[in-house]
Amino acid sequence: MSKLSTLKEIWDFLKVRKKWWLTPIIITLLLLGILIFLTQGSAVAPFIYTLF
């Protein structure tokens, strides 16, 4: 199963079940994941990890 189909399933779930309160949680988790992934090998990484 591709990542795009997973995102489409999540979107369909939110649309059908009217669980719009989950949207900010999902966006926050995605942004944190992207932030950790992008700073994994940089000198900024120790400072970001101390925030959490």
Secondary structure, DSSP 8 states (H G I E B T S, - for coil): --HHHHHHHHHHHHHHHT-TTHHHHHHHHHHHHHHHHHTTTSTTHHHHHHH-
